[in-house]
Amino acid sequence: MDLIKFEEQFLDDILEIEKESFPHSWTSEMFLSSAKNNAVTFKVLIENKSVVGYYIISTASDETEVIEIAVRTQFRRKNFGKFMLADILKEAIAKKSKFIFLETRKSNIPALNLYKSFGFKEIVIRKNYYKIEDAILLKLVV
Ligand SMILES: CC(C)(COP(=O)(O)OP(=O)(O)OC[C@H]1O[C@@H](n2cnc3c(N)ncnc32)[C@H](O)[C@@H]1OP(=O)(O)O)[C@@H](O)C(=O)NCCC(=O)NCCS
């Protein structure tokens, strides 16, 4: 597996993974504008020449925020999520972040388990944040 910087040639695969991963999926414009943002690191996970996942993080002052992380459905539970989160941690350290924040739906057990296995702690529950369910904000001290 290989994590490389986003390039436009990966966009169609990313949009496919995005659609199968999130109820309110990002558009191509959102991904492209994110890729142009200097505060953002946008990486694509390649396995056997195919796109199997991606992540987007944003860093400001001493904080890194995980904006997006997703793995193609048929490649889940094969440690790709762990591999990307480990890389996010490495990036956060390189950028001298003191904290990593991220937010997820309360029912997203795979994501919550993944984050907690890296030491993320729940700090706030935002009631009805996603209209129909609560959001959980998690924090990791780097
Ligand atoms: C969350 C996500 C990125 C995890 O990716 P993944 O490659 O399947 O994760 P990994 O195989 O690296 O698993 C890492 C850990 O996460 C947890 N986990 C992953 N899938 C799980 C599941 N279906 N049920 C329970 N725990 C799960 C486990 O603790 C697992 O460790 P283990 O296999 O040693 O038990 C993936 O499920 C996904 O893309 N989901 C849709 C998008 C999404 O919700 N992103 C997060 C938004 S905040």
The ligand as an ORCA input file, in Angstrom:
! r2SCAN-3c Opt
* xyz 0 1
  C     -13.824      4.020      9.371
  C     -13.047      3.365      8.216
  C     -12.171      4.413      7.542
  C     -12.148      2.259      8.829
  O     -11.341      1.736      7.770
  P     -10.856      0.216      7.727
  O      -9.783      0.120      6.721
  O     -12.024     -0.694      7.580
  O     -10.246      0.052      9.213
  P      -9.126     -1.000      9.678
  O      -9.229     -2.287      8.948
  O      -7.809     -0.315      9.647
  O      -9.597     -1.244     11.171
  C      -9.026     -0.521     12.236
  C      -9.863     -0.699     13.505
  O     -11.102     -0.007     13.348
  C     -12.131     -0.740     14.035
  N     -13.111     -1.204     13.035
  C     -13.024     -1.132     11.675
  N     -14.141     -1.630     11.114
  C     -14.946     -2.009     12.122
  C     -16.247     -2.585     12.169
  N     -16.932     -2.872     11.037
  N     -16.793     -2.832     13.384
  C     -16.133     -2.545     14.517
  N     -14.873     -1.990     14.545
  C     -14.297     -1.746     13.361
  C     -11.462     -1.904     14.710
  O     -11.059     -1.455     15.996
  C     -10.256     -2.135     13.812
  O      -9.196     -2.771     14.439
  P      -9.156     -4.404     14.437
  O      -9.387     -4.846     13.026
  O      -7.781     -4.703     14.955
  O     -10.256     -4.831     15.357
  C     -14.007      2.683      7.204
  O     -14.939      1.882      7.906
  C     -14.781      3.658      6.323
  O     -14.306      4.093      5.284
  N     -16.014      4.014      6.746
  C     -16.860      4.931      5.959
  C     -16.349      6.338      6.029
  C     -16.302      6.848      7.443
  O     -17.220      6.626      8.232
  N     -15.231      7.574      7.769
  C     -15.049      8.165      9.079
  C     -15.811      9.411      9.159
  S     -15.544     10.222     10.686
*
